[in-house]
Structures are given as C-alpha cells and as structure tokens.
Amino acid sequence: MTTDAVMPCLWFDGTAEEAARHYCAVIPGSAIRNVVRQAGGAAFVVEFDLGGRSCLALNGRQGMGFTHALSLVVTCADQAELDRVWDGLVEGGAPQRCGWLTDRYGVSWQVVPAGLGRMMRQGEEAQRGRLMAALMPMVKLDIATLEAAWAAKEGADA
C-alpha cells in the first residue's frame, strides 16, 4: 500500500473548494494539490494535504451533511498554535466541550495539545482523574491548566 492508500473524503454541498482552502489556511503543513472541475468550472473533487495527510473534498449531492460520529483531530505543539487553529476553525461554526468544535461547513474537529495523549495514557489513576476533571468542562483547551491538573500532588486541589 502507498501512504495515500487510506484517506478521508469529505462530502460537501457545493463548498468543497472553499472548505479545503480554508482548512489549508488554518492547519500548518497543508496545501491544495489538485482541483478536478466540472463543465462550467465548479470544483468536483479537491485533493489536498491537511497537516501532511492526504484528503479529498467532494461536492456531492445536497442533504448528506456531517455528524459528530466522525471528527478530525488536530494536535498542536503549544497554546499559541492551539489558539490559532481553534480560532480559525471555529469562526462561523460552534464550539463544543472538551476541545471539540463544529466548523462553518459542519465538520467536527478536536483541537488538542500534543501532550494530551501521553497524559491520558501515563501516570497514576488519580492524575488521569484530575486531568479529566479539568478537561471535561473546558471548551477550547488550556494546556497550562491541563498540565497543572495532571501534575498536581495527591490531595491538592487542581
């Protein structure tokens, strides 16, 4: 298999090229590779790299929509990057709890810090409990608060 053997294909109601260009502007390491156009010039399929991963955006028939059953995860190196990516994706969309958002096109995203997975896998049960207690009420994630909750000593308030 090639590295592009499995890739997401996002089905839009006529905004595939607009969405792909928006995502490429917000997510570092992204670029449009190719646009296949229909007669008349409208985009049919947009091939793009999203954070170094191959993706397709398709203008299909209307009424299909997106659900929260599938989301795209963006892992950010630091708070500045997380803030920039979050703010770019949530513009015109709707924030959700726990670092989730729905963008203006209806696609669900999780915008998370790079260390979150490590903190969720490692450490004592109490650390993970404090981490989850801090994470659950957050909307946009605050890395310093999450790290402080994870690192807090037993019996300390997070």
Protein Blocks (a to p, Z undefined) as FASTA:
>chain_A
ZZklpccddddehilmmmmmmmmmmmghiacfbdcddehhiafbdcddeehiacdddddd
ehklpafkbccddddfblklmmmmmmmmmgopacdeehiacdfkopacddddfklmmmmm
gccfklmmmmmmmmmmpmbdcfklmmmmmmpcghiaZZ
